Amino acid sequence: MILCTDDTLYTGITVNVARRFSQHANKQGAKYFRGRQPKQLVYVETGHDRSTASKREIVIKKLPRFDKFQLLASENNKVGDFPL
């Protein structure tokens, strides 16, 4: 998950976190970033293949904002393993 400059949370999947964050920052990624900028990588999960990552992405996107912020503090968060 990426925290954006307008304090929204963007959720997506990738095999290369640093490259994808850079693409978003340079307006080469999702259309979501046309009107906002990525501020900080705040949540990363590992251990998924393409299929399970896509399913997990859907689950996370449906979560209320409060629950997404609880994920940020969970032990599943591997953001520290991906310095940008």
C-alpha positions as CSV (number, residue, x, y, z in Angstrom):
1,M,0.0,0.0,0.0
2,I,1.1,3.5,-0.8
3,L,0.1,6.6,1.2
4,C,-0.6,9.4,-1.2
5,T,-0.2,13.1,-0.8
6,D,-4.0,13.5,-0.4
7,D,-3.8,10.9,2.5
8,T,-5.5,8.2,0.5
9,L,-4.2,4.6,0.4
10,Y,-3.4,3.0,-2.9
11,T,-3.3,-0.8,-3.1
12,G,-1.7,-2.8,-5.9
13,I,0.5,-5.8,-6.7
14,T,4.0,-6.1,-8.2
15,V,7.0,-8.4,-8.2
16,N,9.4,-5.4,-7.9
17,V,8.2,-2.9,-5.2
18,A,11.0,-0.3,-5.7
19,R,10.5,-0.2,-9.5
20,R,6.7,0.1,-9.2
21,F,6.9,2.9,-6.6
22,S,9.2,4.7,-9.0
23,Q,6.8,4.3,-11.9
24,H,4.0,5.7,-9.8
25,A,6.1,8.7,-8.7
26,N,7.0,9.4,-12.4
27,K,3.4,9.1,-13.6
28,Q,4.1,5.9,-15.5
29,G,2.0,3.7,-13.3
30,A,-1.7,3.6,-12.5
31,K,-4.2,6.3,-13.5
32,Y,-4.9,6.8,-9.8
33,F,-1.7,8.8,-9.6
34,R,-2.6,11.4,-12.2
35,G,-4.2,13.6,-9.6
36,R,-2.0,12.8,-6.7
37,Q,1.5,11.8,-5.8
38,P,2.7,8.7,-3.9
39,K,4.2,9.9,-0.6
40,Q,5.4,6.8,1.2
41,L,5.3,3.0,0.9
42,V,3.4,1.9,4.1
43,Y,2.5,-1.7,3.7
44,V,4.0,-4.8,1.9
45,E,3.0,-8.4,2.1
46,T,5.2,-11.2,0.7
47,G,4.8,-14.9,0.0
48,H,2.1,-14.7,-2.6
49,D,2.1,-15.9,-6.2
50,R,0.2,-14.0,-8.9
51,S,-3.1,-15.6,-8.2
52,T,-3.1,-15.3,-4.4
53,A,-1.7,-11.7,-4.6
54,S,-4.6,-10.7,-6.9
55,K,-7.1,-12.3,-4.5
56,R,-5.5,-10.6,-1.5
57,E,-5.5,-7.2,-3.3
58,I,-9.2,-7.5,-3.8
59,V,-9.8,-8.3,-0.1
60,I,-7.6,-5.3,1.0
61,K,-9.3,-2.9,-1.4
62,K,-12.7,-3.8,0.1
63,L,-11.5,-3.1,3.7
64,P,-12.7,0.0,5.5
65,R,-10.0,2.7,6.0
66,F,-9.7,1.9,9.7
67,D,-9.0,-1.8,9.0
68,K,-6.3,-0.8,6.4
69,F,-4.5,1.2,9.0
70,Q,-4.6,-1.7,11.4
71,L,-2.8,-3.7,8.7
72,L,0.0,-1.2,8.7
73,A,0.7,-2.0,12.4
74,S,0.3,-5.8,11.9
75,E,3.1,-8.4,11.9
76,N,2.3,-9.1,8.2
77,N,3.7,-5.7,7.2
78,K,7.1,-6.3,5.6
79,V,7.6,-2.7,4.5
80,G,10.9,-2.5,6.3
81,D,12.3,-5.1,3.9
82,F,11.9,-2.7,1.0
83,P,13.8,0.5,1.4
84,L,13.1,3.0,-1.4
